[in-house]
Amino acid sequence: MNNSQEQLIIRKAQATEVPVIWAILQDAIEQRKQDGSKQWQDGYPNETTVKDDIENGVGYVLVENEVILAYAAIIFDIEPAYEVIEGKWLSHGAYAVIHRVATSKQVKGKGMATKFFKLMEDLCMNKKVFSIKVDTNFDNTPMLKIMDKLHYTYCGEVYFRGSARRAYEKVLA
């Protein structure tokens, strides 16, 4: 893939794309397992999660030349799990939540998740939302590296689905 010719776009996922998105998520679930992570090893996320995301208008894909390279849920609403934090958020206004980020194994190691995050940040700014909040497992090294690389601030711990998670926020300029 030649970077100078990349035509990456972010758009809402469509119901017909669930099989492709679910395959990407299954690969990510397996990768988490191979990495020794406990994240996503309990039946979540699943195909129903993806269908619900799309029905609720929060499922997004990263596409290049009609090929889906990554998936995420981008929620422009309050995340109930973020209402209580052991620590402190950077801001208290409107924010977007990013959940279920996964990239296709075809593009693993090519910085695609980082590019996807940058496009998600642009999407948020276009919607006049200037804060992004994210949580991840303590042992999800690839996501922790992205948070650091893109200057997300560690804010403390939140509890999501019964487990403590590292909570990050980035205030967009």
N, C-alpha and C positions, 0 to 999 in steps of 0.2 A: 504494500500500500504506500503510495507516494504521497507524503504529507502535503506537497504543494498542490496536489490535485484532489485532496480530500474535500468532499462536499457534505459535511455532516449537518444534519438537521435534527431538531427535537420536535416531536409532535405527539398529540394524543394517540394512544394505542386504540386499535379497533378490535371488535369482538372476533373477527375472522383471524386475528393474529395470535390468539390465545395459545394454539399449539406451539408456535415458534417461541413465544415468550416463555411458556412453561418449560420448553427444552433448555433454554438459556438458564432459567432458574434451577432446574434439576442439575445442570452441570455445576452451577455455583454451590449448590447444596453439597454435592459430591466433593468439590474442591475444599470447602470448609472442613469436611470430614477428613480428607487427606492431610490437611494442614493441622489436624488435631484440635480444631475449634469445636466448641459445643454449640455454636450458633447455627440455627436452622437444622438441627438434628432431631427435632421432635414433631415433624409433620407440618411445620409452618416454615415458610409459606407453602401453599399448595395451589392446585389449579383453580379451586374455588376462590382463593384470595385474589388471583389475577382477574378472574371474571368479575368479581365484586369491584376491584379497582377500576376496571374499564366501565362497568355500569355506573359507577359513581363519578366518572369523569376525572379520576386522579391517576390513571395509568398512562405513562409516557414512554416512548421509545426513542432511541437514538438510531438514526437511519443514514446510510450512505448508499447511493445508487439503488434505492428500493430494498436494500438488505438491512434487516434489523440487527444492530450490533450490541444494544444494551437496553435494559429496562429499569424503570424506577417508578415508585408511586410518589407524586408530588402533591401534597395536600395543603391547600390554602385555607386552613381552618385550624381551630384549636385541637391540639393533641392532648386528650385527657391525662395521659401518663406523664405529660410534661408540667402539669399544674403543681405537682409537688416535686421539688428537686432538693437533694442533699448537696447544697452549693448555692450558686446564684447565676441566673441568666444575665446576659449582657444588656438585654432590652426587654421591654414589657409591652410593646405595641404589636401590630400585626406581624405574622411570620408565616413562613412556609415550612412544612415538615417534609423531609425526604426519607422514605423507607424503601426497603426491598431493592437496593441497587445491585444489579448483576450485569456482567458483560459476557458476550459470546466467547466461547473458548477459541474461536478463530482469531480473536484480536487480543488475547491474553498477553500481557507484557508489552503492549504497544501504547500504553498511556491512555487508553480509550476511556477508562473510568474517570480519569482526571479531566479529559476533554468534555465528557458528559456533565460532570459537576459544573464546569465553567459555563456550559450552555444552560444548565438549570439555573445558575446564578443570573445569567442574562434574562431568562424567562421571568424570573421573580422581579427583577428590576423593571422589565417592560410592563409588569402588572402592578408596579408601584408598591411592591412588597420588598422591604429592605433588610430583612432578617431571615436567615435560614437556620433551623434547628434540626439536629441529627443525633441519633443515638446508635451505638454499636457495642458489640460484645467486647469484653476486655481482651479476648484472644483473637480478634479479627485483625491481624497484622496488616493486610493490604488496605483495609479501610482506615485504620489508625494512621498509616503512612499518608494517605490522601488527605486526611484531616490536617495533618501537620504541613504537608506540602502546600495546601491551599489556604493556610493560615486561619483555620477554624480554631476557636478558643475552647479549651476544655473548661466546662462550667461546673461539673460535679457529676453526681449519679442520679439517674431516674430509674424507676422500676417499670419494666415493660414485660407484660405477660409473666409476672411473678419473679423476674430476675433483675438484679442490678445491672445497669448498662452505663457505659460512659456517655455523657451528654456533651454535645458541642454546639456552639453557635457562631455564626459569622454575620456581622453587620456589614451590609453591602454599601459601598459608597456611590 
